[in-house]
Amino acid sequence: MIRRILISTTLLWGSTLALATQPTLIESETNLVPDSQAEREEKEDATKGKPDPQAVPPPANKVPAALLNLGEVDAFSPYAFVVDKATRTLTVWKYDSTIPTLVASYPSDLGREPGDKTSSGDRKTPEGIYFFQTRIEGAQLDFNEYGSRAFTMNYPNYFDSVGNKTGSGIWLHSIPETKSLLRGSRGCVVVRNEVIQKISDYVMLKKTPIIILPSVTYLTAEEFTAQKTALLAWVEGWRKSWEAKDVNSYLTYYGDSFRALGMDRDQWRRYKEGLNAKYKSIAVKISNPMILAQPDRAIVRFIQAYRSDKKEDVGEKILYLTKDSTGQFRILGEEWEEVPKDNLAAAKLMNSKDTNL
């Protein structure tokens, strides 16, 4: 008897181990709306014997606009994955000092239906900024369906949830040589077995991003540096206004639709005004931030060390940015999670003399 477990984006390894007395196959929740036998046969027949699509390498001397900064190396991954739906190409990039460099390009398969995923069962690949969550391989997978290995993604992410998008179970997985990379998936990004073996070394769970775009915008080094510098300055302006307890300036970084900790923008103002009155002084340090961008939104991740005369903590903060009607980035939401003070990136930040690393 073989047990099958449907998984969305988070795999409970402890629960899986508890069932280890019987073989366990884990399936993506995209299989909640399975293909019919006729659909599978029709797709297999239509693509049988056709060669894989060719990867389209990026333009020479240009880099993706999405990878503005991969941040503090002790806190995040130096690698990032970018999927260009228009060319069906997965590229892997490494951040060397100030700019990403191309590691490799691979052909990929995508959702059977075009466009951005909006609902469960629509067979579309989502477009956005995601992070790999768990790794599944070997006997846990149906090799004929998912190949030798799979990495789950955090779809739906924060932006997807705000946009009321549904569905789950979006993975990066492989397929055997008997399957075509032209058949179309139920929403996952698909590569060959040999490819997923190669790129696995570049994946740090919860830390390595995969950005999926309808088409990738590439920038020259000068254009890239200008955009990166502008967003780094934006983040530094936000930090300085918070540290200075300048609520009016601080709130200009927040959008009208902002929500966090169950508070809207007006409630957030009153909350911060209360803390400013309570504390005599505030010091805020942040690490070199990870900045990932789409044309109208961005995610900023960094280690944050906060200290006042009555409170001290260190954690990872994520800012979710969207552009307003003037084209300026504003904070739509933010999240914070405590990290141990002996965490390498946290310790480095707390022991630094400068406000920014």
C-alpha positions in Angstrom: 0.0 0.0 0.0 1.3 3.5 -0.9 0.1 6.5 1.0 -0.3 9.8 -0.9 -0.1 13.2 0.8 -1.1 16.4 -0.9 1.2 19.3 -0.1 0.9 23.0 -0.7 3.9 25.0 0.2 4.9 23.7 3.6 6.0 20.1 4.3 5.8 18.8 7.8 8.7 16.5 7.9 7.9 15.2 11.3 4.4 14.1 10.2 5.9 12.4 7.1 8.4 10.5 9.2 5.6 9.3 11.5 4.2 7.5 8.5 7.5 5.9 7.5 6.2 2.4 8.1 4.6 2.6 4.6 5.9 4.1 1.4 4.7 7.7 1.1 4.2 9.7 -2.1 3.8 13.4 -1.8 1.8 15.3 -4.5 1.4 18.9 -5.3 -2.0 20.3 -4.6 -2.3 21.2 -8.2 -3.3 17.6 -8.5 -6.6 18.4 -6.8 -7.8 19.2 -10.3 -6.2 16.3 -12.2 -6.1 16.0 -16.0 -8.5 13.4 -17.4 -7.1 10.4 -19.1 -8.1 11.7 -22.4 -6.4 15.1 -21.8 -3.2 13.4 -20.7 -3.1 11.1 -23.7 -3.9 14.0 -26.1 -1.1 16.2 -24.7 1.4 13.3 -24.6 0.6 12.5 -28.3 0.9 16.1 -29.4 4.4 16.6 -27.9 5.8 13.1 -28.2 9.2 13.0 -30.0 9.5 16.8 -30.1 12.8 18.3 -28.9 12.9 20.4 -25.8 12.7 24.1 -26.2 16.1 25.9 -26.3 17.1 28.1 -23.4 17.4 31.7 -24.4 20.4 33.3 -22.7 20.1 36.9 -21.5 21.5 39.8 -23.5 25.3 40.2 -23.2 26.4 42.6 -20.5 23.0 43.0 -19.0 21.4 41.8 -15.8 17.8 41.4 -14.6 16.1 44.4 -13.2 14.4 42.1 -10.6 17.7 41.3 -8.8 18.6 44.8 -7.4 20.4 43.5 -4.3 20.7 40.0 -2.8 21.8 41.5 0.5 23.9 40.4 3.4 25.6 37.0 2.5 25.4 35.8 6.1 21.6 36.3 6.2 20.5 35.3 2.7 21.5 33.3 -0.4 24.0 34.7 -2.9 22.0 32.9 -5.6 18.7 33.7 -7.3 16.5 32.1 -9.9 14.7 34.0 -12.6 12.0 32.5 -14.9 11.2 34.2 -18.2 7.8 32.9 -19.3 8.1 34.5 -22.7 11.3 32.5 -23.6 10.5 29.5 -21.3 13.9 29.9 -19.8 15.1 29.5 -16.2 18.3 31.4 -15.4 20.5 31.1 -12.2 22.4 34.2 -11.0 25.0 34.8 -8.4 25.5 38.1 -6.7 29.2 39.0 -6.9 30.0 42.1 -4.9 27.7 44.7 -6.5 26.0 43.1 -9.5 24.6 39.7 -10.4 26.4 37.4 -12.8 24.9 34.6 -14.9 25.6 31.1 -13.7 23.5 29.1 -16.2 20.4 29.1 -18.4 18.0 26.1 -18.8 14.9 25.4 -20.8 11.7 24.9 -18.7 8.1 24.0 -18.9 5.3 26.1 -17.4 1.6 26.1 -16.8 -0.6 24.8 -19.6 -2.6 28.0 -19.7 -1.0 31.5 -20.3 -1.1 34.4 -17.9 -0.7 34.9 -14.2 -2.3 32.4 -11.8 -5.3 33.7 -10.0 -7.3 30.7 -8.8 -7.0 27.1 -7.9 -7.1 24.7 -10.8 -6.5 27.4 -13.5 -3.3 25.6 -14.7 -1.4 28.9 -14.8 2.1 29.5 -13.4 2.0 32.4 -10.9 4.0 35.6 -11.6 5.8 37.2 -8.7 8.6 36.9 -6.1 8.8 33.6 -4.3 11.1 31.7 -2.0 11.9 28.0 -1.9 10.4 26.4 1.2 11.0 22.6 1.3 12.9 19.9 -0.6 11.2 16.6 -1.6 12.9 13.8 -3.4 13.4 10.1 -3.9 10.7 7.7 -2.7 8.5 10.6 -1.6 7.8 11.5 -5.2 6.1 9.8 -8.1 9.1 9.8 -10.5 6.9 9.7 -13.6 5.1 12.9 -12.5 7.7 14.9 -10.7 11.1 13.4 -11.5 13.8 12.9 -8.9 13.4 16.1 -6.9 11.1 19.1 -6.2 11.3 22.4 -4.3 8.1 23.9 -3.1 7.4 27.7 -3.3 5.5 30.0 -1.1 2.7 30.7 -3.4 0.4 32.4 -2.5 2.8 35.0 -1.2 1.9 38.2 0.6 0.9 40.1 -2.6 -1.1 37.1 -3.9 -3.1 36.9 -0.6 -3.8 40.7 -0.7 -5.0 40.2 -4.3 -7.3 37.3 -3.2 -5.5 34.8 -5.4 -6.2 31.2 -4.6 -4.5 27.8 -5.1 -1.3 26.3 -3.8 1.2 23.6 -4.5 3.4 25.5 -6.9 6.8 23.7 -7.2 10.0 23.7 -9.2 10.3 20.0 -10.1 11.8 17.8 -12.7 10.4 15.2 -15.1 11.9 12.0 -16.6 13.3 11.8 -20.2 10.0 10.1 -21.3 8.1 13.3 -20.7 8.2 16.4 -22.9 9.1 19.9 -21.7 6.4 21.1 -24.1 3.4 19.3 -22.6 2.5 22.1 -20.1 2.2 21.7 -16.3 -0.7 22.4 -14.0 1.2 25.6 -12.8 4.6 24.4 -11.7 8.0 25.3 -13.2 9.5 22.1 -14.7 13.0 21.2 -15.7 14.9 18.0 -16.6 16.3 15.7 -13.9 19.9 16.5 -14.7 19.1 20.2 -14.4 17.4 20.0 -11.0 20.4 18.0 -9.7 22.8 20.8 -10.9 20.8 23.7 -9.5 20.1 22.1 -6.1 23.4 23.3 -4.9 22.2 26.9 -5.3 19.1 26.5 -3.2 19.0 27.7 0.4 15.5 26.9 1.8 13.6 30.0 2.8 16.5 32.2 1.6 16.8 31.6 -2.2 14.4 33.6 -4.3 12.7 32.5 -7.6 11.2 35.4 -9.5 8.7 34.4 -12.2 8.0 37.1 -14.8 5.9 37.3 -18.0 9.1 38.6 -19.6 12.4 39.7 -18.0 13.6 43.3 -18.2 17.3 43.6 -18.5 19.4 46.6 -17.6 22.9 47.8 -18.4 25.3 48.0 -15.5 24.8 51.8 -15.3 21.0 51.5 -15.3 21.1 48.7 -12.7 23.3 50.7 -10.4 21.1 53.7 -10.6 17.9 51.7 -9.7 19.7 49.9 -7.0 21.1 53.1 -5.5 17.7 54.8 -5.5 16.0 51.9 -3.7 18.8 51.6 -1.1 18.5 55.4 -0.5 14.7 54.9 -0.1 15.3 52.2 2.6 17.8 54.3 4.4 15.4 57.3 4.4 12.8 55.1 6.0 15.2 53.9 8.6 16.5 57.4 9.5 13.0 58.8 9.9 12.0 56.0 12.2 15.2 56.4 14.3 14.7 60.2 14.5 11.1 59.6 15.7 9.9 61.8 12.9 6.4 60.3 12.5 5.3 62.6 9.7 8.3 61.8 7.6 8.2 58.1 8.6 4.5 57.8 7.5 5.3 59.1 4.0 6.9 55.8 3.3 3.6 54.0 4.0 0.7 53.6 1.5 -2.9 54.4 2.2 -3.7 50.7 2.1 -1.0 49.7 4.5 -1.8 47.0 7.1 0.3 45.2 9.7 -0.3 43.7 13.1 -4.0 44.2 12.5 -3.6 47.9 12.2 -4.3 50.3 9.3 -2.2 53.3 8.5 -3.9 55.7 10.9 -3.7 53.1 13.7 -0.1 52.5 12.9 0.6 56.3 13.3 -1.0 56.3 16.7 0.9 53.2 17.7 4.3 54.7 16.7 3.4 58.0 18.4 2.8 56.1 21.6 6.1 54.3 21.4 7.9 57.6 20.6 6.4 59.1 23.8 7.4 56.0 25.8 11.0 55.8 24.7 13.6 58.6 25.2 15.7 57.4 22.3 15.6 54.9 19.5 18.5 53.3 17.5 17.8 51.2 14.4 20.5 49.3 12.5 19.8 47.2 9.4 21.9 44.9 7.4 22.6 45.2 3.7 19.1 44.5 2.4 17.9 42.0 -0.2 15.8 44.0 -2.7 13.8 42.1 -5.4 11.6 44.1 -7.7 8.8 43.7 -10.2 7.7 46.7 -12.3 5.0 47.8 -9.7 6.2 46.1 -6.5 9.2 45.0 -4.5 10.2 42.9 -1.5 12.9 44.2 0.9 14.4 41.7 3.4 17.0 42.6 6.1 18.2 41.8 9.6 17.1 44.6 11.9 18.6 45.5 15.3 16.4 47.8 17.4 17.3 49.4 20.7 15.6 52.0 22.9 16.2 52.9 26.5 13.6 50.2 27.5 13.7 47.6 24.8 16.1 45.7 22.6 15.6 43.1 20.0 17.0 41.7 16.7 15.0 40.0 13.9 14.4 39.7 10.2 12.1 42.3 8.7 10.3 42.1 5.3 8.8 45.2 3.7 6.3 44.7 0.9 6.3 47.7 -1.4 3.9 48.8 -4.1 4.0 51.8 -6.4 1.3 54.5 -5.9 -0.3 56.7 -8.6 2.8 58.9 -8.7 5.1 56.0 -9.3 6.7 56.1 -5.9 7.2 53.0 -3.7 5.1 52.8 -0.5 4.9 50.1 2.1 1.8 48.0 1.8 2.7 45.7 4.7 5.6 44.5 6.8 6.5 41.4 8.8 9.1 40.9 11.6 10.4 37.6 13.1 12.9 37.4 15.9 16.2 35.7 15.3 18.7 34.5 17.9 21.3 37.1 18.8 24.1 34.5 18.1 22.9 34.3 14.5 25.9 35.2 12.4 24.3 38.1 10.5 22.6 39.4 13.7 25.8 39.3 15.7 27.7 41.1 12.9 25.0 43.8 12.8 24.8 44.3 16.6 28.6 44.6 16.9 29.0 47.0 14.0 29.7 50.7 14.7 27.9 51.9 11.5 24.2 52.1 11.2 24.4 50.1 8.0 26.8 47.3 7.1 
